Amino acid sequence: MRLAATDLDTVLEKTRLVIVEANGRVVDQHSFWESVRLGIRGHEIEIPHFSMASSVAFPKEVFKFSYAYNQPDKPISSVTLDFGDYSRRVSVSGEDVTQVERVSKLMEKDLLPYSATIGGAKFRRVIGVCLSVVFLTSIIGGGYCWKTRHHTALGMLICSVLGLLLLLFVPWDRYFAGFALYQSYSPFFLIRHAPEISFLAVVLALAGIPVSYFLLRNER
């Protein structure tokens, strides 16, 4: 999931309006509590009240965010949003099933446009291990062919080494995080689309291996 702080503010504001409509205006400020928590550079900062995400001074991007609302014995008694690299969770509970379903569907509808097809720690780990095995195997095979004087194998070696270097040194934990919250999107094309460009580079390196292999067979 990738979205700007202002987009998240819009989702939270709409959710809070529905909660107020269902529970009624709060007379006693001590009858409920809500908090916002941000994960910044390995540390968590908790704000013990509602705060707009765009108003919090944080670096260009944040990879953990949570919001909690609790007001016991109400139609909507609890709302929790917990977004991070390993999991994304939205939880709503309360005394009124209809209102609970209403809030759940509203948040699902508002957050769905920002969901990504790929990303998260588990995805990166599985794909990273599989691609590493492919590139390492190709390096070994290309090295053997190069040693036996098949010069076309140079292309296989280059693609394999480049692919492995991309896997090792590109910050995939930033590019394909399970959740990323931005203060604002970069106006620069290359920076804004760096994840897609890096992913395409890996795909091209991967595609170059079988192409080099078939060229090597034709040479024989």
N, C-alpha and C positions, 0 to 999 in steps of 0.2 A: 504494500500500500504506500503510495507516494502522494503527498498533497502539501499545499502551502498553508502557513499558519492562518491566513485570513479565511481560507476554505474551511479549515477545522473550526474556526470561530463561528462561522455560519451554521455549521452542523450543530454545535453545542448550544448556540442561541435558540435555534428552532426547537431542540430537545427540551431546553429549560422552559420555553413558552408553553409547550404541551404539558409539562409537569405542573406548572403553575395553574394551568387551566383545569387539570384533573384534580389537583390537591387543594386548590384555593390559595389565596394570598396568605403568606406567612405572617402571623401576628407576633408570635414569640420567636425571636431569632435563635433561641437556644433549643428549639424543638427539632432542628435539622442541622446537618453539617454537610459540607461539600469541600472537596480539595482537588488540586491539580498537582501532578507530579511529573517532572521532566528528568530524563536521564542524559547527563552531559558529561562526556569524556570519562565514563566509568563511574561517575558520581550521580546520585539522585537528589534533586532539589524539590522539596515539597512546599507548596503554597496552601496554607490552611483555609482557603476560601476560593470562590470562583474567580478566575483570572483569564482574560482573553489571551490565547496563545500568542497572538501577534504583539501583545504589549509586554511580553516577557523578554528580557534581554538575553538571548542565547546565541551561540555561534550560527553560522550559515545553515547548519542542518542538525537535527536531533533524531536519534534512532530509538527513543523510548518515550512514550507519553501515556499518562493514565489520568482519568477523571472519575471521581466517585461522588455520588449523591446519596444521602441516607435520611429518610424521614419516616420513622416507624408508624405502623398502623394507619397508613394512608393508601389511597387507590394505587399510587405509584410510590413504593416505600424505598426502593433502591435501584440505582442506575450506575453501572460500572463500565467504563471503557478502558481497556488495558491493551496497548499496542506496543509490540517490541519485535526484535529480530526473530525470536523463537516462536512467538505465538501472538495472535490477534484475537481478542475476546471482547464481546459485547454482552452484557448481562443486565436484564431488567426483571424486577420482581415487585409484587404489590398485592393489595387486597382485591383489586378489580381486574379480572382477566382481560376484559375488553380494552381497558386503558393500557395495560401492559403490552398487549399485542399491537396496539396502535403505536406506542413509542418504539417498540422493536422494529416494526415494519418501516417506520419513518426513518430511523437511523440506518437501517439496511439500505433503503432507497437512496439516502443522501451519501452514504459512504461507498456504495457500489461503483460509481464512476471513477473513483480513485484507486480501485483495487488493480493489482498487476497480475499478469498471468504467471510470471516466474519471479522467484525471489525467496528470501528466507535462509536461515542457517542450514536447515536440512537439505534444501535444494542445492545450495552451493557445495555442501560437503559431498553429496552423492555424485553430482555432475563433475565436480573437481577431481574426485578420485578416478572416475571412469575415463575422463579425458587425459589425466596424467598417465594412466596405464597405456592408453593408445599412443600418446606422444613418445613415451619412453620406449615402448616396443618398436615404434617406427624408427627411433634414433638408433636402436641396436641393429634393426634390419638394414637401415640405410648405411650404417657404418660398415656392416659386413659386405654389402654390395659395392661400396666405395673401395673397400680393401681389395676386392676382386676385380678392380679396374672397370667398373661400370659407372662411367662418369655421369650418366643421367641420374644416378642416385643422389647427386649433390642437391637436386631440387627437393627430394624427400627429406634429406637431412636439414636443409634450411627451413622448410615448412614445419618440421617437427620441433626444431630448436626454438623457432619463433613462437610456436604455439605454447610450448612449455614455459618460455619466459613470460608470455602474456598471463598464463595461469598463476605464475609465482609472484609477479610484481604489479599487476593491475589491482587496484583496491576494490575487489569484487564485493567485500563486505559493505562498502558504501554504495556501489553501483546497483547491487541487487540485494539490498537489505530487506528484511521482512516488513519493515516500516521505516519511513523517512519523512520527517516534517521539516519544511523549509521556511525560512523567514520570507524569502521571495525567490522566484525562479530567475536564473541567470539570463541576461539578454543576449549572451554570446552563444551562437549556434553550437560550436564545438564543445563548449562546457555543458550546455543544456542537454546535448545528445551524446555525451561521452559514454554512458552505459551501452547504448545501441551501437556506437562506433566500435567500441572495444569488443563487444559480442560478435559483430560482423567480422572483425579481424581474426578472432579465434575460428570462426566458421570457415573463412578463406584459408587459414593455415591448415585446418582439418581437411578441407576439400583438396588442397594441394598435394596431400599425401597419396591418395589413390591415383590422381592424375600423373604424378611422377612415377608411380609404380607401373602404370600401363605404358608409359613412355619407355620405361626400362624393359618391359617385356617386348615391345615392338623393336627395340634396339637389338635384342637377341635374335 
